[in-house]
Amino acid sequence: MRLNKYLSAHGVCSRREADRLIESGRVTVNGERAVTGQQVTEQDLVEVGGEAVQERSPELFYAVHKPRGVVVTTDRSHGDPILADLVPASPRVYAVGRLDKESEGLILMTNNGEAANRIQKARLYHEKEYEVTVDRPLTKEFPEQMAQGVYLEELDRTTRPCRVKKTGPKRFRIILTQGLNRQIRRMCAALGYSVVSLRRVRVMNVLLGDLPEGQYRELSPKEVLELKDALGLLPAQETGAD
């Protein structure tokens, strides 16, 4: 088994994050520094940051309401509150994707690395929904301009078509199926607007709902089943189960 898949299967992190850990030199196999693409077996001693990788912990999926000002990182060197402080320290779970420091709302956290990896793949077109307030009234053309895709000069690319609905003079909802860095803020800026507030309210089938800011909850068995079904992670006989 490839090392990144091994780390994901044991609930350490997503495959993408595993590759970053390997490249940074934090992963060893039988006492030797690991390399990207390395093959391992259950008989090998795999360590991350000097700690041996244990058998998979019970599977966990959390919905977390990230407040504004909290950062989605494990780096404490800047003194900011971090997302991991909002959930139990053990078993360890990892954020699925990101929200920038000034944004708030729903983030999923899990120790299922394969699920995390699939949710983040833009090519799978998984939906994420946001409520946005900007600094001046929206024009009648704004929803269509956003929905058809916006050219971002700094990234030299046009965003994927999306769904946009105006909900107030300065407010709108947007459903994206990609996750470019600070995408909504960049899209608005390209059209002459500044984002005042941004809240993610849905990731795929999971809703933020009335979850209080700074709190978390475990996903219900039904939510996990629906999520895994959409991700193609269910055995065929479980698909569509009630």
C-alpha positions in Angstrom: 0.0 0.0 0.0 1.3 3.5 -0.8 2.3 5.4 2.3 -0.1 8.2 1.8 -3.0 5.8 1.5 -1.8 3.9 4.6 -1.8 7.1 6.7 -5.3 8.0 5.4 -6.6 4.5 6.1 -5.3 4.7 9.7 -7.1 8.0 10.3 -4.0 10.1 10.4 -5.0 12.6 7.7 -6.1 12.9 4.1 -3.8 11.6 1.3 -3.0 15.2 0.3 -2.0 16.1 3.8 0.0 12.8 4.1 2.1 13.8 1.1 2.8 17.1 2.7 3.9 15.4 5.9 6.1 13.0 4.0 7.7 15.8 2.0 8.4 17.8 5.2 10.3 14.8 6.7 7.9 14.2 9.5 7.2 10.6 8.5 9.6 7.7 9.0 9.3 4.0 8.1 11.3 1.6 10.2 13.4 4.5 11.5 14.3 5.9 8.1 12.9 9.1 6.5 10.0 8.2 4.3 9.8 9.3 0.6 6.7 10.1 -1.5 5.2 7.1 -3.1 6.8 4.6 -0.8 5.1 1.3 -0.3 4.5 -0.1 3.2 2.8 -3.0 4.9 1.2 -3.5 8.3 4.4 -5.1 9.4 6.3 -1.8 9.0 6.8 0.7 11.8 5.3 4.0 10.5 5.8 7.1 12.7 4.6 10.6 12.3 6.4 13.2 14.3 8.1 10.4 16.3 4.7 8.8 17.3 3.8 5.4 15.9 0.7 5.2 13.8 -1.8 3.2 15.7 -4.8 1.1 14.5 -7.7 3.3 13.2 -9.7 5.0 15.9 -13.5 4.8 15.8 -14.7 6.7 12.8 -15.8 10.3 13.5 -17.5 13.0 11.5 -18.0 16.4 13.1 -19.8 19.5 11.9 -18.1 22.6 13.4 -19.3 26.2 13.4 -16.0 28.1 12.9 -16.2 31.6 14.3 -14.6 34.6 12.5 -11.0 35.0 13.7 -10.4 31.2 14.2 -7.8 29.8 11.7 -8.0 26.4 10.1 -4.4 25.3 10.7 -2.4 23.3 13.3 0.2 26.1 13.5 0.0 27.9 16.8 3.1 30.1 16.3 1.0 33.2 15.3 -1.1 33.1 18.5 -4.5 32.8 16.7 -7.2 30.5 18.1 -7.3 27.3 15.9 -10.1 25.1 14.8 -8.8 22.0 16.6 -9.4 23.8 19.9 -13.2 23.6 19.3 -13.3 19.7 19.3 -12.1 17.0 21.6 -8.3 16.4 21.3 -8.8 12.6 21.1 -9.5 10.8 18.9 -7.8 13.3 16.6 -9.8 14.7 13.6 -8.8 16.9 10.7 -10.5 19.7 8.9 -11.9 19.0 5.5 -10.9 22.0 3.4 -10.6 25.5 4.7 -12.3 28.8 5.5 -10.2 31.9 5.7 -9.7 33.7 9.0 -12.3 36.4 8.4 -15.0 33.9 7.3 -17.3 31.8 9.5 -19.6 28.8 9.2 -19.6 25.1 8.6 -16.4 23.0 8.4 -16.5 19.2 8.5 -13.8 17.4 10.5 -13.1 13.7 10.4 -10.6 11.0 10.9 -11.7 9.3 7.7 -8.9 10.4 5.3 -10.5 8.9 2.2 -13.7 10.7 2.8 -11.8 14.0 3.4 -9.9 13.5 0.2 -13.0 12.9 -1.9 -14.9 15.8 -0.5 -12.1 18.2 -1.5 -11.6 16.9 -5.1 -13.0 19.7 -7.3 -13.4 17.3 -10.2 -16.2 15.6 -8.3 -18.3 18.7 -8.2 -19.4 18.5 -4.5 -21.5 21.5 -3.5 -20.7 24.0 -0.8 -23.2 26.8 -0.1 -22.5 30.3 1.4 -24.4 33.4 2.6 -22.6 36.6 1.7 -23.0 40.3 2.5 -21.2 42.9 0.5 -20.5 46.6 1.0 -22.9 48.1 -1.5 -26.2 47.3 -3.2 -26.1 44.5 -5.8 -27.0 45.4 -9.4 -29.6 43.3 -11.2 -26.8 41.9 -13.4 -24.7 40.7 -10.4 -26.2 37.3 -9.9 -25.8 36.3 -13.6 -22.3 37.7 -13.7 -21.3 35.6 -10.7 -23.1 32.5 -11.9 -21.6 32.4 -15.4 -18.0 32.6 -14.0 -15.7 35.4 -13.2 -12.2 35.9 -14.6 -9.7 36.3 -11.7 -6.7 38.2 -13.1 -4.4 37.3 -10.2 -5.0 33.6 -10.8 -5.4 33.9 -14.6 -8.4 31.7 -14.6 -12.2 31.9 -14.8 -14.2 30.4 -12.0 -16.5 27.5 -12.7 -20.2 28.3 -13.4 -22.2 28.3 -10.1 -25.6 29.1 -8.7 -26.4 32.5 -7.2 -29.5 34.0 -5.7 -30.0 37.5 -4.4 -31.5 37.5 -0.9 -31.4 41.2 0.0 -30.1 44.6 -1.2 -26.5 43.6 -0.3 -26.9 39.9 0.3 -26.8 36.7 -1.8 -26.4 33.0 -1.6 -23.9 31.1 -3.7 -23.4 27.4 -4.4 -19.9 26.5 -5.5 -18.4 23.2 -6.7 -14.8 24.3 -6.6 -12.7 25.8 -3.8 -10.1 28.3 -5.1 -8.3 30.3 -2.5 -10.6 33.0 -1.2 -12.7 32.4 -4.2 -15.9 34.3 -3.3 -13.9 37.3 -2.0 -11.9 37.4 -5.2 -15.0 37.0 -7.4 -16.7 39.9 -5.7 -13.6 42.1 -5.9 -13.4 41.5 -9.6 -16.9 42.9 -9.9 -16.2 45.9 -7.7 -17.6 44.7 -4.4 -16.0 44.0 -1.0 -17.2 41.2 1.2 -18.5 42.3 4.6 -19.4 38.9 5.9 -19.2 35.4 4.6 -20.7 32.3 6.1 -20.7 28.7 4.8 -24.0 27.1 5.5 -23.8 23.7 3.8 -21.3 21.1 2.7 -22.9 18.6 0.4 -25.8 17.1 2.5 -24.6 18.6 5.8 -26.3 21.8 7.0 -24.9 24.3 9.5 -28.5 24.9 10.8 -28.7 26.4 14.2 -25.4 25.0 15.5 -24.1 27.7 17.8 -20.9 29.6 16.8 -17.8 27.9 18.3 -19.6 24.6 18.9 -19.6 21.2 17.2 -21.8 18.2 16.8 -21.4 14.6 15.5 -23.1 13.9 12.2 -26.1 11.7 12.6 -25.9 8.1 11.2 -28.3 9.2 8.4 -26.0 12.1 7.5 -22.9 9.9 7.4 -24.7 7.3 5.3 -25.8 10.0 2.8 -22.4 11.6 2.7 -20.6 8.3 2.1 -23.2 7.4 -0.6 -22.5 10.6 -2.4 -18.7 10.0 -2.1 -18.9 6.4 -3.4 -17.7 5.0 -0.2 -20.6 2.6 0.5 -20.7 -1.1 -0.4 -23.3 -1.6 -3.2 -25.8 -3.2 -0.9 -25.9 -0.2 1.4 -26.5 2.5 -1.3 -29.9 4.1 -0.9 -30.6 2.5 2.5 -33.2 4.2 4.7 
